[in-house]
């Protein structure tokens, strides 16, 4: 009788451990899409991204800074343009970058490479 109880308890522990491992594996694979890190690039807007020339020619601004600010006022979103890797990242908390319009920066935060979104934790001008 004691042996069968021990076997049942052992089986339950193995079952619980397997379930915990499986849950942990799912959790880890889910987190693998999001990483902490720093991306270097230029703060811009979702319309112009890395090229403000056409908008500047049309009188929308005199440079990348004023063009970006004008585009934001018109409802375009703040983005980080990583020219080195040719990637444009959306920013989940754009108010944190407003003073860096048109400027080269290092953005540190949680980066989702699959959706190209960064939750900004800190930003430093370069």
C-alpha positions in Angstrom: 0.0 0.0 0.0 2.8 2.4 0.9 4.6 1.6 -2.4 1.5 2.4 -4.5 1.0 5.7 -2.6 4.7 6.6 -3.3 4.3 5.7 -7.0 1.2 7.9 -7.2 3.0 10.8 -5.5 6.0 10.3 -7.8 3.8 10.3 -10.9 2.1 13.5 -9.7 5.4 15.2 -9.1 6.6 14.2 -12.6 3.4 15.4 -14.1 3.6 18.7 -12.3 7.3 19.2 -13.2 6.6 18.4 -16.9 3.7 20.9 -16.9 5.9 23.6 -15.3 8.7 22.9 -17.8 6.3 23.1 -20.7 4.8 26.4 -19.4 8.3 27.7 -18.9 9.3 26.8 -22.5 6.2 28.6 -23.9 7.0 31.6 -21.7 10.6 31.7 -22.9 9.7 31.4 -26.6 7.1 34.1 -26.2 9.7 36.4 -24.7 12.2 35.7 -27.3 10.5 38.1 -29.7 11.0 41.0 -27.2 14.4 41.9 -26.0 16.1 44.6 -24.0 18.6 46.6 -25.9 19.7 49.9 -27.5 19.1 51.0 -31.1 20.9 53.9 -32.7 19.1 56.1 -35.2 17.2 59.3 -36.0 13.9 60.3 -34.4 11.5 61.1 -37.2 7.9 60.8 -38.2 6.0 57.9 -39.8 5.4 59.8 -43.0 8.8 61.1 -43.9 10.9 58.5 -42.1 14.4 59.1 -43.3 13.7 61.5 -46.2 12.3 64.9 -45.5 13.4 66.5 -48.8 10.0 66.5 -50.6 8.2 68.0 -47.6 10.9 70.6 -47.0 10.7 71.6 -50.7 6.9 72.0 -50.3 7.5 74.4 -47.4 6.6 72.0 -44.6 9.7 72.8 -42.7 13.2 74.2 -43.1 15.0 71.0 -41.9 14.5 67.5 -40.5 13.7 68.9 -37.0 11.0 71.4 -38.1 9.6 68.9 -40.7 9.3 66.1 -38.1 7.6 68.5 -35.6 5.1 69.6 -38.2 4.4 66.1 -39.2 3.7 65.1 -35.6 1.3 68.1 -35.2 -0.6 66.7 -38.2 -1.0 63.3 -36.6 1.9 61.3 -37.9 3.6 59.1 -35.3 7.1 59.3 -33.8 9.5 56.7 -35.2 13.1 55.7 -34.8 14.9 55.3 -38.1 17.8 52.8 -37.9 19.6 53.7 -41.2 22.4 51.2 -40.6 20.0 48.2 -40.7 17.3 49.9 -42.8 14.6 49.5 -40.2 11.9 51.9 -38.9 10.7 51.3 -35.4 7.4 52.6 -34.0 7.6 53.9 -30.4 5.0 53.0 -27.8 5.6 56.1 -25.7 6.4 58.9 -28.2 6.2 61.8 -25.7 9.5 60.6 -24.4 11.3 61.5 -27.6 9.7 64.8 -28.6 12.7 66.9 -27.7 14.9 64.8 -30.0 12.9 65.5 -33.3 15.3 65.0 -36.3 18.2 64.2 -34.1 20.5 61.2 -33.9 20.0 59.2 -30.7 20.5 56.0 -28.8 17.2 54.6 -27.7 17.2 51.9 -24.9 14.2 49.9 -24.1 12.2 46.8 -24.9 12.5 46.0 -28.6 10.0 43.8 -30.4 11.9 42.8 -33.6 8.9 41.0 -35.1 6.6 44.1 -35.0 9.4 46.7 -35.1 8.1 48.4 -31.9 10.2 49.9 -29.1 9.0 50.7 -25.6 11.4 53.5 -24.7 13.1 53.4 -21.3 15.7 56.0 -22.0 17.1 58.1 -24.8 20.4 59.9 -25.3 21.4 62.3 -27.9 24.5 61.4 -30.0 
